[in-house]
Structures are given as structure tokens and as C-alpha cells.
Amino acid sequence: MKTIVHVLPYMAGGGTEKHVLTLLREQKNNYNTILFAPGGKILDEFLKLNICYVEFPIIRGNILKKIYIYKKKLSDIQKEYGIDLVHVHAAHEFILFSRKVLPSTPIIFHLSAYQGFFLSRKFNYKLAASIAKNNADLLIAVSEEEKKIIIRNGFPEERVRVVYNGYKDAGDDDELIGEIQRKYRLKGYLIIGNLGRLNRTKRLDILIKAFKIIKNKSNKKIKLLLIGDGPEKKNLQRIVMKNHLNDYVFFPGFVKRGDRVLKIFDVFVLPTTFEGCSNVLIEAMSKKLPIITTNIPSVSWMFENGKEVLLFGKNDIKDLADKLIKLVEDSDYRKMLGENAYHKYKSDFQSSIMARKIDEIYRCLIKG
């Protein structure tokens, strides 16, 4: 059985971690899988897979010492198990660290969309292309849009493979859903919401302002639920207070298996400014949720507008409010969108499809 080392640079419970967790669930019986990562919020979810786990410190503060520890531990893994392939997720600098230890072992870089604002993203894509070009054998992009971006920044097209993120429905946590419903008195209300890390690039401030508009326009009983944690939380809470929405907008905090509480929503909204292949949108599709999200190239490629999703103009509060009113007022349209989104998930975004394509890449690289 071949030994694959998955390098995960953090364990905070975001999209990258969810993607790797899904992949390892699919692959755990096919390879001798080693997770090489720091500890963190959702590590116990990985350990439930009964795979080998080796910890390294987060590369922050006293960087040179921590890079040395990373290299030493990777070298120890090589001596003990013999590594057939290294799969680095999201953080391009780990390709370089790994190549210094394993000069002839195949290395894959799995490119996840860089968040942050334009200049930050531009710098990261440029640096990733440069490091990966010289140190990775292949690069996996999660969408055609991501492929275009990395090629524009100098990575060779012939060494890029596109593999969409995948998801396998893990069921619903009815007990936790019930707890949240009771705590925030959601029974009898139509619930609009979002689940994920509370970052500025997700523009949840726009969602709150659009919610205020439709609350004043609609006769329906509605509440807004923003599940997750992150640096933007305090600012979002201030916006809620300023708009006198404390009785209608709630922040339940981080939920470890957020995909298992998605059914709490009647309408799922992601007003993001940039994505790669959004895990949470795929999860929402698998739950047959009606979705509203941003009409930008890094998102719109996933859907047919009006049939599988409603797209609104980037940062356009009025357009978002109009789309929300449409779904709040029309239960039949909500059901139709949810059903169509589910069929799209089944055809393109199941975890088994993702795993099969990555298996093919592994076999080709290991064979040389």
C-alpha cells in the first residue's frame, strides 16, 4: 500500500480543512495515509478516521526553528514509512519546505482560493505560482477560474489538473438543530442565514442590511442566523445593534460539524467577494437548500442562474434584498431551486467523484 503524506498548514475548521477531511474519508482504505498538521479545533474529526497523525507547530513566531522542526519530522516520516507522494494543501511555502527534505519524491500542490483583498490575493497567487513551478510536480486547481489565475501568474498549464471539491452528506444533527431553535426562538419563523468563517471578504454586513430591508417590506416572520466565528464578528454585531435588529439576528458561534446543522435554514445566502470552489455552497446544495450568492466568476461557474441558484450583483444591497424577497414570498420557488441545486451536486460535486480524479493523479505520479 502506497504512503501518502497530506500536509495541512492549519486546523481552524475552515474550507480547506473540511475539503481535506472529506478527501481522507474517501481514501483512507486505499493508502497508508499520514496527516502532517498542527493541532486545532477539528483535529478529533480527523483522528476518528484512524489514520496516522504527526504534529508540527504552526509556522508563526520563531519561524526558522519551526521550519527546522517541520523538516526534521518529515524526514523522520520518510525514514519510518517511506513516502511515495506528498500532497500539500493551500499553503505554498510548505511545497518548498518539503522539497528540501524530499528532492525526488512527487509533490502535489492543492491550490485553494486565496482570501483577503485584491493586492493580498495577487501577491499570494504570484508567489504560489513561482514556488510551485520550481518545487511541485503537479498543481490541482479547484475550478477552471482558479486554473486561469495560476496560469496567468506563471505556472505551466500542462502541469495543472482541475478537480472540483466534493462532499458526502453526513446527515443532520437534529439534537443540535433543536437546541439552536429553542435558544433563539426560531420556531414559526422563516430562517435566512449563512454558515462559515466570519471574514470581511464574505460581506455578511451586506446580508444584515438587506435583511433589514426585507424585514420592513415582508409580512413573513423572518430571522437571520450567522453561524460561525472569525475576525469580523464584533463588527457584524455592531451593525446589528446599530440597526436595532438584536431580536432578529443571531450569532450561535462556531459549530464543529456545521454541515450537519445546515437544514436549520430555509434560505442560504453567501454574499462573498471571492471563492475557489466553495465547500459550504456544495454542502448547501446537498441539503436541497435554496441559495442566493454573488454573481462573480469565482462563484457563478458552479450554477445556472435562476434555475439552481439566484445570483445578485457584487456588493449590491438592493439587488440582494430583491432576491431575498423573491424567495421569502414564494415557497414553491424555494423548493424548485433547492431540488435543482441538489441535482447539480449529484452530477458534479460528490466526494466520490473528487476522490476518483485525485486517485488517478496519484497513480500517474507514483508510476512516474
N, C-alpha and C positions, 0 to 999 in steps of 0.2 A: 504494500500500500504506500502510495507516494505521500511525502510530508510537505504540507503547505503551511507556511507561516503568514498569518494575517496581522499586519501592523496597523493598529488603530491608535491615533495620537491622543485621544481624549475619551472620556467616558461620562459625558454630561447628560446624555439622554436625548440628543438631537437627531436630525435626519440621518446623518452618517452612521451613527451607532445603530439606529433602527434598521438601516439597509444591511449592514454587516451581520447583525443578528439574524435577519431573515435569510441571508445567504448561507450562514453557517448551519442554520436549522435544516436547510435543504441538502447540504453537502456532508454533514457530519459522519455519515456512514460510508462515504466514498473515498475519504482521505484520512490520513493521520493529521488532524487539524490542530494547529497551535495558535492560540490567541496571544499576541505580544502587545500589551497595552498597559496604561496606568489603571489604577483602581478608580472607582467612581460610582455614581448614582445607580446605574443599571447593570453593574458587573454581575450581580447574582442571577440575572436573566441569562447571561452567557454561561455561567457555571452550571446551570440546570441542564445544559446540553452534554455535560460530562466530557468536555474537551480539555486538552492540556492548556493551562494558563500560565504565562510567565509575565511578571510585572516589571515595568520600568518606570522611573519617575517622570512626571510631566516636565517637559523641557522649558523651564521658566525659572530664572534666578540661578546663579552659579551654573550657567549653561554648559561650559566646557566640561565640567565634572559630570554633568548628567548625560551629555553626549557620550563621554567615555563609558559610563555605566551601560548605556544602551548598546554600544558596540560590544562591550565585554559579554553581556548577556546573550546577544545574538550569536556571538562566536561560541559560547557555551552550548547553545541550542544546536548549532551545526555539529559540534563535536559529539553530542549525546545522541542526536536523532538522524543527522544527515538531512539537509534541507534540499528539496527538489525545486521549490519555487517560493518566492516571496511576493505577497500581494499587499502593496501599500495603499491605504485608503486616505484620501483627502489632503494630507499634508505632504507637500512635495519635498521638503527638506529631508524626510525620512528615506527617500529614494537614495539620496547622496550618502547618508549615514550607513545604509545597508550595503550599498555598493562597495564602500571602503572595506567592509568585512568579507563580502562575498563577491569577488571580482568576476567569477564566471557563472554564477547561479542566475537563472532567469528571474527578472523582477518586473512586475506589472504595477503601473500606477493607475489607480481608480480615481478619476477626476470627479470631484463633487463641486457643484457650483459655488464659487466664492461669494460670500455675503459682504456686506459693507457698501459704502458709497462708490461712485464711479471710479475715482482715482485709485482707491484702495484695491478694487477689483482688477483694474487694468494692470497695476503693478504685480499683483499675485499671479494673474494669468501669464504675464510675460516671464516672470521668474520660474513658474511651474514649467512652462514650455522649454526654457533653457536647461533647467536641471534634468527634466525627464528626457529630453533629447539626447543628453550625454550619458545618462545612467539607467534608463529604463528600456526594456526590450519592447514592450507594448504599452499603450495607454488605452484605457477604457473610458469612453465618454458616455454620459447617461442620456444624451439626446443628440440629434443632428445639430441643434443650435450650439451645444457645448463643443461639438466636434469642429464646427466652423470657427468658433472663438479661439480654440487652442491652435488650430492650423494657422489662423491669421497671425498668431503670436510666435510662429516659427517652428512648431512641432511638425515632423514629416507626416503627411496624410496617409502614406502607406502603412504606418505603424499605429493607426488609430482604429479601434473597433467600437461600434456603438451597441450598448446593451442597456435597455431601459431598466429602471428599478422595478422590483417586483414585490408582491405582498401576498401572504396567505392568511385568510381570515381566521383569527384565533378565538372567535366567539365574542360574547358580550359579558361584562361583569355586572350582572343585574343587581347584585347587592350594593356595589359602589354607586351605580346609577341611582338606585333608590335613596342612598344616603345623601347624595348631592341634591336630588329633587326635594327631599324633606328639608335639608338645611336652608336652601334658598327659595323654598315655597314655589316650586316650578309647576306643580300640578295645575292643569287647567290653562296653562299658558303655552303659546307657540314659542319655541326656543330657537333663537338665532345665535350662531356662535362660531368660535374658532378654537383650535387646539394646536399648541406648538410653543416654540420659544418666543418670548416677548421681546423682539428686536425692533429697532426703528425701521428697518427695511421692510418689515411686514405691514407697516402703515395701518395698524389697528386703531390709531387715532381717527382715521377716516371712517372706519366702521362705526365707532362710537357716535360720531357726528351725523352719519347717515341714519343711524338707529334713532337718534333724537327726532329727525325729520319725519320718519315714518311713524314713530310713536304718536306724534301730534296729528298725523294725517289719517291713520288707520283706526278703525273701531275694534280691531282684534286685540286681544290681551297678549302682549308680547314681552319677552325678557331677552337680555343679551348675556351670554356666558363666554368668558375668555379663559380657557383652561390652559395653564402653563405658567412658567416663571421666566424671568430674564431682566436685563438692564432697563427695559422700557416700562416696567410695571408701575413704578411710582408716578411717572409722568402720565400714564394712562389713567391711574386712579385720580390724579388731579383734574384731568379733563372731565371725568365722570362727576366729580364733586362740583366743578365749575358749572356744569350743565344741569345740575340738580337731578341726576339720574341714579342716585345711590340705591333707590328701591327697585331699580330695573336692570342694572348692570352689575355683574358679579365676577370675582376672580377666585376660583377654587384652588389655584396653585398648581404645582407640578403633580402630574399623575404618571406613575411609572409605566403602566401599560395603557396609555391614552387611547390607543386604537380600540380598546375594549369598552370605552365609555362613549364612543362617537354616536351611538344610537340615541343619546340624550338630546341630540339636535334635531330640529325639524328642517332647518336650513343651515348649510355650512358655507362660511364666507372666508376667503383668503385674499385680502387686498394687497398682496405682495408687490414689490417693485422688481424682484429678480429671483428666479429659481433655476434649477437644473432639470431635475425630474422629480417633482415634489412628492415625497413619501406620503404626506398627510392627505394630499388630494387623491392619491391612489387608494389609501385606506378609506376615505370618504366614499369613493366610487364603489368599493367592495361592499359597503353598508347600504347602498342604494339611496344615498343622501342627495337631495338637490343641491347643486353647488353654484355659487357665484364667485368668480375670481377675475383677475386683471387681464385685460386684452393687451398682452405684451408677448413678443416672440418666444421668450423662455417659458411661457405657460400655455399660450393658445395652441401650440402644436399638438397638445395632448387631446384636444376636443374639437367637436363640431359645434360651433356657437348656435344656441337656440334649440339644439336637439339634445346634446349631452350635458350642457352647461350654459350658464348665462355669463357673458363677458362684459365688463364695464371698462370705461376709459381710465387709464392710469391716473391716480390721484383725483379723480372726478367724483366729488361727494354727491352731487345731484344725480349723476348717472347711476351711481351705486344705490342711492335711495330709490330711484325709479325701478331698478331691477328687484330690489328687496320688496317693494310694494307689490310688484307683479306676482312674486312667489307667496308672499304673506296672504294675499287675497285669493289665490287660485290653488286650491289643494290638488285638483286634477293635474295641473301643470307641474306642480311639485313632484307628484308621483311619476309622471311621464319622464321628466328629467332624470330622476333617480334610477328608474328602470333602464334607460338608455345608457347612463353612465356605468351602470353595473355590467351591461353587455360589452362596453368598451374595455372595462377592467378584465373581463374574462378573456377577451381576444388578445390583449396586448400586455397586460401588467400583472399577470400571475407570477408568483415566485418561482414556480417550476420552469417557466419559460426563461426567466433570468438565469437560473442555475444551470440549465442545459446549455445556454450560449457560453457561459463562463467556463463550464466544463470543457467545451470544445476548444476554447482558448488555452486552457491549462494543458490539454493533451498535445496540442501543436507545439507549445513552447517547450514542454518537457522532452518531447521527441527531438527537439532541435530543428 
